[in-house]
Amino acid sequence: MTESQYARTAQNSADVVVVGAGPAGLVLGNILLRNGIDCVVLERADSVQIRNRARAGFLAANTVRILERNGLDEGLRRRGQEHSVCEFRTEDGRFRLDYRRLGRGEVHTVHPQHELVADLLGHFLEAGGRVEFRTEAVAVCDADGPAPSVTVREQDGRPGRWRARYVAACDGRHGAGRRSLPPGAVRRHRRDHGVSWLGLLAEAPPSLDAVGYALHPRGFAGHMARSSDITRYYLQCERGTRPDAWSEERIWDELALRMRTAEYGPLLPGRVVQRTVVDLRSDVLEPLRHGSLFLVGDAAGLISPSAAKGANLAVLEAEILAHALTDALARRDPGPLDRYSERCLDHIWRAQEFSHWMIRLLHAAPGPEEAGHFRERLRRSRLVSLRDSRTHQDWFAENYAGI
């Protein structure tokens, strides 16, 4: 190692190295900074890219509370819009649930994730936080020892290293955190739900004042407002479909058919500006810790988008880890860190169970024809119960809006 490399390595250190500047990494970094903990966030993209990455935008009530109590809710209060109604459309008719009046009376707040990230990033930088953009984490080393480090590829392409006391992997299921786990360090639970969605972002006003779930023999269709002029749609598609395989004409025709616009009114069309194909898969790692390396957000577990839990779990886990790290570093109390995995997994598995229930509710079950008919009748029975049973509605509302 050259003298200049030694100098860079000496400067590149923090008590906590956070990998990834998504909601999890930035909530974690902001709370640590507020608590006086030395930390740095490493992010492979640049600041413009992370401020413009379109993602989901439904924040659960508990997520809003976390942002509020940590002083991170300024943008949310200015631009967020409360949302409390979902509508189901089926061959048996349609019905609506106002979950503000059900369960615990909680609602969602619509706040696009890229705007939340921009808010969190701005707050972190204004408070003096360090973010190393265009710095790609390659591996987490020596996590089972007292001096872990993160090897990186720096902006200029040269290798580098960040030394830490703890590393928080908030860099997703394909990131350096997961890749660095040695064989046997964690147990992986996986489930492929056998369903794929064509995800669409359209420059179009919302066509419903509700989240729309349409169940049709040709497959599921979904409508989710993002802003006054942007709407997200989903169309169930065959596994292996390319994002550009469907023309815009076909997309709008299929949405109209599945959402039964002939019965319930037209959709407001617009230019499709983003497409992606999502294969509905879930996985969970146990435990969420290996030595000094902690897994947060999608690095800890992947959840299907059927119930909008991913970002909300990430924020919850980030707050739990931030306070546990503060206890370990500032108060020399490692107990909360030892309980981090167990606490988070309780929430993760409950969210996974509800997400799995939603998948079975929204999609026809694949399989042999005779068994498929049986499962389809069960699905229709669940919908009737959800439509008619207050007890079932309260359970749905508590899990739908909660985390």
C-alpha positions as CSV (number, residue, x, y, z in Angstrom):
1,M,0.0,0.0,0.0
2,T,1.4,3.4,-1.0
3,E,1.8,6.4,1.4
4,S,-1.2,8.2,-0.1
5,Q,-3.3,5.0,0.3
6,Y,-2.4,4.9,3.9
7,A,-3.4,8.5,4.4
8,R,-6.8,7.9,2.8
9,T,-7.4,4.8,4.9
10,A,-6.6,6.7,8.1
11,Q,-9.1,9.4,7.2
12,N,-11.7,6.9,6.1
13,S,-13.2,5.8,9.4
14,A,-16.3,6.2,11.5
15,D,-17.9,4.5,14.5
16,V,-20.7,3.4,12.2
17,V,-20.4,2.9,8.4
18,V,-23.8,2.9,6.8
19,V,-24.0,1.3,3.3
20,G,-26.8,2.7,1.2
21,A,-28.6,6.0,1.1
22,G,-32.1,4.8,0.8
23,P,-34.8,5.4,3.4
24,A,-33.2,2.9,5.8
25,G,-29.7,4.3,5.5
26,L,-30.7,7.9,5.8
27,V,-33.1,7.4,8.7
28,L,-30.4,5.5,10.5
29,G,-27.8,8.1,9.7
30,N,-30.0,11.0,10.8
31,I,-30.8,9.5,14.1
32,L,-27.2,8.5,14.8
33,L,-26.1,12.0,14.0
34,R,-28.7,13.5,16.2
35,N,-27.5,11.3,19.0
36,G,-23.9,12.4,18.6
37,I,-22.7,9.1,17.0
38,D,-19.9,9.4,14.4
39,C,-21.2,7.9,11.2
40,V,-20.8,8.0,7.4
41,V,-23.1,6.9,4.6
42,L,-21.6,5.2,1.5
43,E,-23.7,5.4,-1.7
44,R,-22.8,4.1,-5.1
45,A,-25.1,6.5,-7.0
46,D,-24.8,10.3,-7.1
47,S,-27.1,12.7,-5.3
48,V,-29.2,13.5,-8.3
49,Q,-29.9,9.8,-8.9
50,I,-31.0,9.0,-5.4
51,R,-33.3,12.0,-5.4
52,N,-35.0,10.8,-8.5
53,R,-35.3,7.1,-8.0
54,A,-39.1,6.4,-8.3
55,R,-40.3,3.9,-5.7
56,A,-43.4,3.2,-3.7
57,G,-45.0,6.0,-1.7
58,F,-47.3,4.6,0.9
59,L,-46.1,5.4,4.5
60,A,-47.8,3.5,7.3
61,A,-48.9,5.5,10.4
62,N,-46.1,4.1,12.5
63,T,-43.6,5.3,9.8
64,V,-45.0,8.8,10.1
65,R,-44.7,8.6,13.9
66,I,-41.0,7.6,13.6
67,L,-40.3,10.5,11.3
68,E,-42.1,12.9,13.6
69,R,-40.4,11.9,16.8
70,N,-37.0,12.1,15.2
71,G,-37.5,15.5,13.6
72,L,-37.6,14.2,10.0
73,D,-41.1,15.0,9.0
74,E,-40.9,18.5,7.6
75,G,-41.3,17.6,4.0
76,L,-43.9,15.0,4.9
77,R,-46.0,17.6,6.7
78,R,-45.8,20.0,3.7
79,R,-46.5,17.5,0.8
80,G,-47.8,14.3,2.3
81,Q,-51.5,13.4,1.7
82,E,-53.5,11.1,4.0
83,H,-55.2,8.2,2.3
84,S,-57.7,5.8,3.9
85,V,-59.8,4.1,1.2
86,C,-59.3,1.1,-0.9
87,E,-61.7,-0.3,-3.5
88,F,-62.0,-3.9,-4.7
89,R,-63.5,-4.6,-8.1
90,T,-64.5,-8.2,-8.9
91,E,-66.9,-10.1,-11.1
92,D,-69.3,-10.0,-8.2
93,G,-69.3,-6.2,-8.0
94,R,-67.2,-3.7,-6.1
95,F,-66.9,-2.5,-2.6
96,R,-64.9,0.0,-0.7
97,L,-63.3,0.0,2.8
98,D,-62.5,3.2,4.6
99,Y,-59.9,1.8,7.0
100,R,-59.8,5.1,9.0
101,R,-63.1,3.9,10.5
102,L,-61.8,0.3,11.0
103,G,-59.3,-1.4,13.2
104,R,-57.1,1.1,15.0
105,G,-58.3,4.0,12.9
106,E,-54.9,4.4,11.2
107,V,-54.3,5.7,7.7
108,H,-51.5,5.8,5.1
109,T,-49.7,8.9,4.0
110,V,-48.9,9.2,0.3
111,H,-45.4,10.6,0.0
112,P,-43.4,9.4,-3.0
113,Q,-40.2,7.6,-1.8
114,H,-37.8,9.7,-3.9
115,E,-39.2,12.8,-2.2
116,L,-38.8,11.2,1.2
117,V,-35.2,10.3,0.3
118,A,-34.6,13.9,-0.8
119,D,-36.0,15.2,2.5
120,L,-33.8,12.8,4.6
121,L,-30.7,13.5,2.6
122,G,-31.1,17.3,2.8
123,H,-31.7,17.0,6.6
124,F,-28.6,14.8,7.0
125,L,-26.3,17.1,5.0
126,E,-27.6,20.3,6.7
127,A,-26.9,18.7,10.1
128,G,-23.3,18.1,9.0
129,G,-23.6,14.4,8.0
130,R,-21.1,12.8,5.7
131,V,-22.2,11.1,2.5
132,E,-19.7,9.6,0.1
133,F,-21.5,9.5,-3.2
134,R,-20.4,7.3,-6.2
135,T,-18.6,5.1,-3.7
136,E,-19.6,1.5,-4.3
137,A,-19.3,-0.9,-1.4
138,V,-17.6,-4.1,-2.5
139,A,-17.3,-6.2,0.6
140,V,-17.6,-6.1,4.4
141,C,-14.5,-7.6,5.9
142,D,-13.7,-8.9,9.4
143,A,-17.3,-8.5,10.6
144,D,-16.7,-11.3,13.2
145,G,-13.8,-9.3,14.8
146,P,-13.4,-6.1,16.7
147,A,-12.4,-3.9,13.7
148,P,-14.7,-4.5,10.7
149,S,-14.1,-2.5,7.5
150,V,-15.8,-1.9,4.1
151,T,-13.8,-2.2,0.9
152,V,-15.1,0.2,-1.7
153,R,-14.6,1.3,-5.3
154,E,-14.2,5.1,-5.2
155,Q,-15.4,7.7,-7.6
156,D,-12.2,7.6,-9.6
157,G,-12.3,3.8,-9.8
158,R,-9.5,3.2,-7.3
159,P,-10.0,0.8,-4.4
160,G,-10.5,2.2,-0.9
161,R,-11.4,1.0,2.6
162,W,-13.6,2.4,5.4
163,R,-12.9,1.3,8.9
164,A,-15.7,1.1,11.5
165,R,-16.8,-0.3,14.8
166,Y,-20.1,-1.4,13.3
167,V,-21.4,-1.7,9.8
168,A,-25.1,-1.3,8.8
169,A,-25.9,-2.9,5.5
170,C,-28.8,-0.9,4.0
171,D,-27.9,-1.7,0.5
172,G,-30.6,-4.2,-0.6
173,R,-30.7,-7.9,-1.4
174,H,-27.9,-7.8,-3.9
175,G,-25.6,-5.5,-1.9
176,A,-22.3,-5.9,-0.2
177,G,-23.8,-6.7,3.1
178,R,-25.5,-9.9,2.0
179,R,-22.7,-10.9,-0.3
180,S,-20.2,-10.7,2.6
181,L,-22.0,-13.1,4.9
182,P,-19.9,-16.3,5.2
183,P,-21.6,-19.6,4.5
184,G,-23.7,-20.8,7.4
185,A,-23.8,-17.4,9.1
186,V,-27.5,-16.9,8.5
187,R,-30.5,-19.0,7.5
188,R,-32.4,-17.9,4.4
189,H,-36.1,-18.4,4.1
190,R,-37.4,-18.0,0.5
191,R,-40.7,-18.1,-1.3
192,D,-41.5,-17.5,-5.0
193,H,-45.2,-16.7,-5.2
194,G,-45.3,-17.5,-8.9
195,V,-46.8,-14.1,-9.9
196,S,-45.3,-11.3,-11.9
197,W,-46.5,-7.7,-12.3
198,L,-45.8,-5.1,-15.0
199,G,-45.3,-2.0,-12.9
200,L,-46.1,1.3,-14.7
201,L,-45.7,5.0,-13.8
202,A,-48.0,7.2,-15.8
203,E,-48.1,11.0,-16.2
204,A,-51.8,10.9,-15.5
205,P,-54.0,12.1,-12.7
206,P,-55.5,9.5,-10.4
207,S,-58.7,8.0,-11.8
208,L,-60.0,6.9,-8.4
209,D,-60.0,8.5,-5.0
210,A,-58.9,5.2,-3.6
211,V,-56.3,2.5,-4.0
212,G,-57.9,0.2,-6.6
213,Y,-57.6,-3.6,-6.6
214,A,-59.2,-5.2,-9.6
215,L,-59.6,-9.0,-9.8
216,H,-60.3,-10.3,-13.3
217,P,-60.0,-13.7,-15.1
218,R,-57.2,-12.2,-17.2
219,G,-55.3,-11.2,-14.0
220,F,-54.9,-8.6,-11.4
221,A,-54.8,-4.8,-12.1
222,G,-53.9,-2.2,-9.5
223,H,-54.3,1.6,-9.3
224,M,-52.2,3.7,-6.7
225,A,-52.1,7.5,-6.7
226,R,-48.7,9.1,-6.3
227,S,-49.5,12.7,-6.8
228,S,-52.0,15.0,-8.5
229,D,-50.5,14.2,-11.9
230,I,-48.7,10.9,-11.4
231,T,-50.3,7.5,-11.0
232,R,-48.8,4.0,-10.5
233,Y,-50.5,1.1,-12.2
234,Y,-49.8,-2.7,-12.0
235,L,-50.9,-5.4,-14.4
236,Q,-50.4,-9.1,-13.7
237,C,-48.3,-10.6,-16.5
238,E,-46.7,-13.8,-17.5
239,R,-43.4,-14.7,-15.9
240,G,-40.6,-13.7,-18.2
241,T,-42.4,-10.7,-19.8
242,R,-40.1,-7.9,-20.8
243,P,-40.9,-4.4,-19.6
244,D,-41.2,-3.1,-23.2
245,A,-43.2,-6.0,-24.5
246,W,-46.6,-4.3,-24.2
247,S,-47.5,-1.2,-26.3
248,E,-49.1,1.7,-24.5
249,E,-52.3,1.0,-26.4
250,R,-52.3,-2.5,-25.1
251,I,-51.5,-1.3,-21.5
252,W,-54.5,1.1,-21.4
253,D,-56.8,-1.4,-23.1
254,E,-55.9,-4.1,-20.6
255,L,-56.2,-1.7,-17.6
256,A,-59.7,-0.7,-18.9
257,L,-60.8,-4.3,-19.2
258,R,-59.5,-5.5,-15.9
259,M,-60.7,-2.5,-14.0
260,R,-64.1,-2.8,-15.6
261,T,-64.3,0.8,-16.8
262,A,-67.4,0.0,-18.9
263,E,-69.2,-0.5,-15.6
264,Y,-67.4,2.0,-13.3
265,G,-66.1,4.8,-15.5
266,P,-63.1,5.5,-17.6
267,L,-59.4,5.9,-16.5
268,L,-57.6,9.1,-17.1
269,P,-54.8,8.1,-19.5
270,G,-51.4,9.6,-19.8
271,R,-47.9,8.9,-21.1
272,V,-46.2,5.9,-19.5
273,V,-42.8,7.1,-18.3
274,Q,-41.5,4.1,-16.4
275,R,-41.9,0.4,-16.7
276,T,-40.6,-2.5,-14.7
277,V,-41.4,-6.2,-14.3
278,V,-41.7,-7.4,-10.7
279,D,-41.6,-11.1,-9.8
280,L,-43.3,-11.5,-6.5
281,R,-40.8,-13.2,-4.3
282,S,-40.1,-13.0,-0.6
283,D,-37.2,-13.9,1.6
284,V,-36.0,-13.4,5.2
285,L,-32.6,-13.8,6.7
286,E,-32.2,-15.0,10.3
287,P,-30.5,-13.6,12.3
288,L,-30.1,-10.1,11.0
289,R,-26.6,-9.8,12.5
290,H,-23.2,-11.3,11.9
291,G,-20.7,-10.0,14.4
292,S,-20.5,-6.2,13.8
293,L,-22.5,-6.4,10.6
294,F,-26.2,-5.6,10.8
295,L,-28.8,-6.1,8.0
296,V,-31.5,-3.5,7.5
297,G,-34.4,-3.1,5.0
298,D,-34.2,-5.2,1.9
299,A,-30.9,-6.6,3.0
300,A,-32.7,-8.1,6.0
301,G,-35.7,-9.4,4.0
302,L,-37.4,-8.9,0.7
303,I,-41.2,-8.6,0.8
304,S,-43.6,-8.5,-2.1
305,P,-45.1,-5.2,-3.0
306,S,-48.7,-6.5,-2.6
307,A,-49.2,-4.8,0.8
308,A,-46.7,-1.8,0.6
309,K,-44.6,-2.9,3.6
310,G,-41.0,-2.7,2.3
311,A,-40.1,0.9,3.0
312,N,-42.1,0.9,6.2
313,L,-40.2,-2.1,7.6
314,A,-36.9,-0.5,6.5
315,V,-37.7,2.7,8.5
316,L,-38.8,0.8,11.5
317,E,-35.7,-1.4,11.5
318,A,-33.5,1.7,11.0
319,E,-34.9,3.4,14.1
320,I,-34.5,0.2,16.2
321,L,-30.9,-0.2,15.1
322,A,-30.1,3.5,15.6
323,H,-31.1,3.5,19.2
324,A,-29.4,0.2,19.8
325,L,-26.1,1.5,18.4
326,T,-26.4,4.6,20.5
327,D,-26.8,2.5,23.6
328,A,-23.8,0.4,22.7
329,L,-21.5,3.3,21.7
330,A,-22.6,6.1,24.1
331,R,-23.8,4.1,27.1
332,R,-21.7,0.9,26.8
333,D,-24.9,-1.1,26.9
334,P,-24.8,-3.9,24.2
335,G,-28.1,-5.4,25.3
336,P,-30.3,-3.6,22.7
337,L,-27.9,-4.6,19.9
338,D,-28.2,-8.2,21.0
339,R,-31.9,-8.0,20.8
340,Y,-32.0,-6.1,17.4
341,S,-32.6,-9.2,15.2
342,E,-35.3,-10.7,17.4
343,R,-37.2,-7.4,17.6
344,C,-37.1,-6.8,13.9
345,L,-38.0,-10.4,12.9
346,D,-41.2,-10.2,14.9
347,H,-42.4,-7.3,12.7
348,I,-41.0,-8.8,9.5
349,W,-42.8,-12.1,9.8
350,R,-46.1,-10.5,10.7
351,A,-45.7,-8.3,7.6
352,Q,-44.7,-11.3,5.5
353,E,-47.8,-13.2,6.6
354,F,-50.1,-10.3,5.6
355,S,-48.3,-9.8,2.3
356,H,-48.8,-13.5,1.6
357,W,-52.5,-13.2,2.4
358,M,-52.9,-10.3,0.0
359,I,-51.2,-12.3,-2.8
360,R,-53.6,-15.1,-2.3
361,L,-56.5,-12.6,-2.3
362,L,-55.5,-10.7,-5.4
363,H,-54.4,-13.5,-7.7
364,A,-55.8,-16.7,-9.1
365,A,-53.8,-19.6,-7.8
366,P,-51.8,-21.5,-10.4
367,G,-51.9,-25.3,-10.5
368,P,-54.1,-28.2,-11.8
369,E,-57.5,-27.1,-13.1
370,E,-59.5,-29.0,-10.5
371,A,-57.4,-27.7,-7.6
372,G,-57.5,-24.2,-9.2
373,H,-61.3,-24.1,-9.1
374,F,-61.3,-25.0,-5.5
375,R,-58.8,-22.3,-4.6
376,E,-60.7,-19.8,-6.7
377,R,-63.8,-20.5,-4.7
378,L,-61.9,-20.0,-1.5
379,R,-60.6,-16.7,-2.8
380,R,-64.1,-15.5,-3.6
381,S,-65.2,-16.5,-0.2
382,R,-62.5,-14.4,1.4
383,L,-63.6,-11.4,-0.6
384,V,-67.2,-11.9,0.5
385,S,-66.1,-12.1,4.1
386,L,-64.0,-9.0,3.7
387,R,-66.9,-7.2,2.2
388,D,-69.5,-8.2,4.8
389,S,-67.8,-9.0,8.1
390,R,-66.8,-6.2,10.4
391,T,-64.5,-8.5,12.3
392,H,-62.7,-9.4,9.1
393,Q,-62.5,-5.7,8.1
394,D,-61.0,-4.7,11.4
395,W,-58.3,-7.3,11.0
396,F,-57.6,-6.2,7.5
397,A,-57.4,-2.5,8.5
398,E,-55.0,-3.2,11.4
399,N,-52.6,-5.1,9.2
400,Y,-53.1,-3.1,6.0
401,A,-52.3,0.3,7.6
402,G,-50.0,-1.0,10.4
403,I,-46.5,-2.4,10.6
